[in-house]
Amino acid sequence: MKKIILGTAQLGLDYGINNHAGQPDLQKTKEILDYAFENSVRDLDTAELYGDAIQRVGAYHRATGRKFRIVNKFKAASYRSPAEMQTCVLQSLEVLDVDTYEVLMYHAFKDFLAGHFQQIIKSLQKRGAVRKTGVSIYSNEELLTAIESDIDIIQVPFNLLDNHSQRGELLLRAKSVGKEIHVRSVFLQGLFFVAKPSSKLSPLKRELDIIEELADEYCFSIDQMALEYVYSKDYIDAILIGVDNLDQLKKNISIFKKMNRDFLFAKIDFLRTDRTDLLSPVNW
């Protein structure tokens, strides 16, 4: 089974187009983290921008003695100076009750491109506070630049619409030069489960209808098809999933445990939309 990374935006914020319950309370957060840990999920994706997610994870670590590996995103605009950035990163480690970040990742590609805090990050690596460096990207242009850099990990959207036809060739190139590929937005922030998209997203209705038809044809649920499609790609190293509640996590993990690599997804590989701008939730 490919490595699952559990996203924590939903734990720290009221997050997601299809999230009707809002941010889970502390007890529900503990239940989600308990179930993840007990089912061999060891990596969490978090950020200071995710509300109180870091505080919740740290409280869980201290209360249970269980420790997750942490992928932490940072945004340069949050800091007034390199020294403040370094201080905040080290303080967050204390809050999380861990010794090192598995990955310290640029949240904004423009910060990565400008080289903000590059020397500080290298210094943090030397002292053992950071293992790997990463960048979160949105477009193929950004992906190409990241491929040609010395960054370790590239986090990229990938799903039934933002699929192999959109960026598979570039991801294969990234793997050929030793990059680790993490994918996010597997459910396109819940859009695949919305019965009636908003008027702004209505240009995607044809493609969403095709996905529903394929799910019916192959006797998949939408979430099963979405996860199995991403899982089928050998060039993907880790899959980031976010959940609003424990039942969602249980369902997703059960799908991962039943994965069958014999399914073919050629139809989805070449499902294309002209409205690629709508594949990025920042444009919603």
C-alpha positions in Angstrom: 0.0 0.0 0.0 1.3 3.4 -0.9 2.0 5.7 2.0 -0.9 7.7 3.2 -0.4 11.2 4.6 -3.3 12.5 6.7 -4.0 16.2 6.1 -4.9 18.3 9.1 -6.5 21.3 7.6 -9.9 19.8 8.4 -8.8 19.3 12.0 -7.8 22.9 12.5 -10.3 24.7 10.3 -13.9 24.6 8.9 -12.5 23.4 5.6 -13.8 21.9 2.3 -16.6 22.5 -0.1 -18.5 19.4 1.0 -17.8 19.7 4.7 -21.2 20.4 6.4 -20.2 19.5 10.0 -17.4 22.0 10.4 -14.2 21.6 12.4 -14.3 18.4 14.6 -14.1 18.9 18.3 -11.1 17.8 20.4 -12.6 14.3 21.2 -13.4 13.7 17.5 -9.9 14.9 16.6 -8.4 12.4 19.0 -10.5 9.6 17.6 -9.4 10.4 14.0 -5.7 10.5 15.0 -6.1 7.3 17.1 -7.6 5.4 14.2 -5.0 6.7 11.8 -2.1 5.6 14.0 -3.7 2.2 14.7 -3.9 1.6 11.0 -0.3 2.4 10.2 -0.7 6.0 9.1 2.4 7.7 10.4 2.6 11.0 8.5 0.6 14.2 9.0 0.5 17.2 6.7 0.1 20.5 8.6 0.8 24.2 8.5 0.6 27.2 10.7 -2.2 28.5 8.5 -4.4 25.5 9.4 -6.0 27.1 12.5 -5.1 25.3 15.6 -4.1 22.0 13.9 -0.5 22.1 15.1 -1.7 22.7 18.7 -4.1 19.8 18.5 -1.5 17.4 17.1 1.0 18.4 19.8 -1.6 17.9 22.5 -2.3 14.4 21.1 1.4 13.6 21.0 1.9 14.6 24.7 -1.3 12.9 25.9 -0.8 9.5 24.1 3.0 9.2 23.7 2.3 8.4 20.0 4.3 10.4 17.5 3.5 11.1 13.9 6.1 12.3 11.3 5.3 15.8 10.3 5.2 17.5 6.9 4.9 21.2 7.8 4.2 24.0 5.2 5.4 27.6 5.8 4.6 30.9 4.1 7.2 33.6 4.0 4.7 36.4 4.4 4.0 35.1 8.0 7.5 36.2 9.1 9.2 39.6 9.3 12.7 38.2 9.0 14.7 35.0 8.5 15.5 35.0 12.3 11.8 35.1 13.1 11.1 32.3 10.7 13.8 30.1 12.3 12.5 30.8 15.8 8.9 30.0 14.8 9.9 26.8 13.1 11.8 25.6 16.2 8.9 26.7 18.5 6.4 24.8 16.3 8.6 21.7 16.9 8.2 22.2 20.6 4.4 22.7 20.2 4.2 19.5 18.2 6.4 17.7 20.7 8.7 16.2 18.0 12.4 16.6 17.4 12.4 17.1 13.6 10.2 17.8 10.6 10.1 14.9 8.1 9.5 17.7 5.5 9.6 21.5 5.7 7.7 22.7 2.7 7.2 26.0 0.9 3.4 26.7 1.0 3.7 29.3 -1.7 5.6 28.7 -4.9 6.6 32.4 -5.2 8.5 32.0 -1.9 10.3 29.0 -3.2 11.1 30.8 -6.5 12.5 33.8 -4.6 14.6 31.6 -2.4 13.1 33.0 0.8 14.8 31.6 3.9 16.9 29.1 1.9 19.9 29.5 4.1 17.8 29.2 7.2 16.3 25.9 5.9 19.8 24.5 5.2 20.9 25.5 8.7 17.8 23.8 10.2 18.7 20.6 8.2 22.3 20.7 9.5 21.1 20.8 13.1 18.7 18.0 12.5 15.4 20.0 12.8 14.5 19.3 9.2 15.1 16.1 7.1 13.8 17.0 3.7 12.7 20.1 1.8 9.6 20.4 -0.3 7.4 22.8 -2.3 3.6 22.8 -2.9 2.9 23.6 -6.6 -0.3 24.2 -8.6 0.7 24.5 -12.3 2.8 22.6 -14.7 5.0 25.6 -15.1 5.7 25.5 -11.4 6.2 21.8 -11.6 8.8 22.1 -14.3 10.8 24.7 -12.3 10.6 22.4 -9.2 11.9 19.5 -11.2 15.0 21.5 -12.2 15.7 22.6 -8.6 17.4 20.8 -5.7 14.2 20.4 -3.7 13.5 16.9 -2.4 9.7 16.6 -2.5 7.1 18.1 -4.8 3.5 18.2 -3.6 1.1 18.5 -6.5 -2.7 18.3 -7.1 -3.7 15.0 -8.8 -7.1 13.5 -9.2 -9.8 12.2 -11.6 -9.8 15.6 -13.5 -6.3 16.9 -12.7 -5.0 13.6 -14.0 -2.4 11.8 -16.1 -3.2 13.7 -19.2 -2.7 17.0 -17.4 0.7 16.3 -15.9 1.7 12.7 -16.0 4.6 13.2 -18.4 6.1 15.8 -16.1 5.7 13.6 -13.0 7.5 10.8 -14.8 10.3 13.3 -15.5 10.4 14.4 -11.9 10.8 10.7 -10.8 13.6 10.2 -13.3 15.7 12.8 -11.5 15.0 11.5 -8.1 12.2 13.7 -6.8 9.6 12.3 -4.4 6.0 13.0 -5.5 3.3 13.7 -2.9 -0.2 14.3 -4.3 -3.1 16.2 -2.8 -6.6 17.2 -3.7 -7.5 13.6 -4.5 -11.2 14.4 -4.1 -10.8 18.0 -5.4 -11.8 19.3 -2.0 -15.0 17.2 -2.1 -16.2 18.5 -5.5 -16.7 14.9 -6.7 -19.3 14.4 -4.1 -21.3 17.6 -4.6 -24.7 16.7 -6.2 -25.2 20.1 -7.8 -22.0 22.2 -8.5 -22.3 26.0 -8.1 -22.8 28.1 -11.1 -19.1 29.0 -11.1 -18.2 25.3 -11.3 -20.9 24.4 -13.8 -18.4 24.4 -16.7 -17.1 21.1 -15.2 -20.5 19.5 -15.2 -19.8 17.4 -18.4 -16.6 16.0 -16.9 -18.3 15.3 -13.6 -21.1 13.5 -15.3 -18.5 11.3 -17.2 -16.9 10.4 -13.9 -20.3 9.4 -12.4 -21.0 7.3 -15.5 -17.6 5.6 -15.3 -18.2 4.8 -11.6 -21.6 3.2 -12.5 -20.1 1.3 -15.4 -17.3 -0.2 -13.3 -19.4 -0.6 -10.2 -17.2 1.9 -8.2 -18.2 4.4 -5.6 -16.8 7.8 -6.5 -14.4 7.8 -3.6 -13.2 4.3 -4.4 -12.5 5.2 -8.0 -10.8 8.5 -7.0 -8.4 6.7 -4.6 -7.8 3.7 -6.8 -7.0 5.9 -9.8 -4.3 7.8 -7.9 -3.0 4.7 -6.3 -2.5 3.1 -9.7 0.2 5.5 -10.6 3.7 4.2 -9.9 5.2 7.7 -10.1 3.2 8.7 -7.0 5.0 8.1 -3.7 2.5 9.4 -1.2 -1.2 10.3 -1.2 -2.4 13.2 1.0 -6.0 12.7 2.2 -8.1 14.9 4.4 -11.2 13.8 6.4 -13.9 15.7 8.1 -14.8 12.8 10.5 -13.8 9.4 11.7 -16.3 7.6 9.3 -14.6 9.1 6.3 -11.2 8.0 7.5 -12.4 4.5 8.1 -13.9 4.3 4.7 -10.8 5.7 2.9 -8.5 3.3 4.8 -10.7 0.4 4.0 -10.5 1.3 0.3 -6.7 1.4 0.4 -6.6 -2.0 2.1 -8.7 -3.5 -0.7 -6.8 -1.9 -3.6 -6.6 -4.1 -6.7 -3.9 -3.0 -9.1 -5.5 -4.8 -12.0 -8.0 -2.1 -12.7 -7.4 0.0 -15.8 -7.9 3.7 -15.8 -7.1 4.7 -19.4 -10.5 6.4 -19.8 -9.7 8.7 -16.9 -6.1 9.2 -18.0 -7.4 11.0 -21.1 -10.4 12.7 -19.6 -9.7 16.4 -20.3 -11.3 19.7 -19.5 -10.6 23.0 -21.1 -11.4 24.8 -17.8 -8.1 23.9 -16.1 -8.4 27.1 -14.1 -11.3 25.4 -12.2 -9.1 22.5 -11.2 -7.5 24.8 -8.6 -9.8 25.5 -5.6 -8.1 28.9 -5.1 -10.2 30.0 -8.2 -13.5 28.9 -6.7 
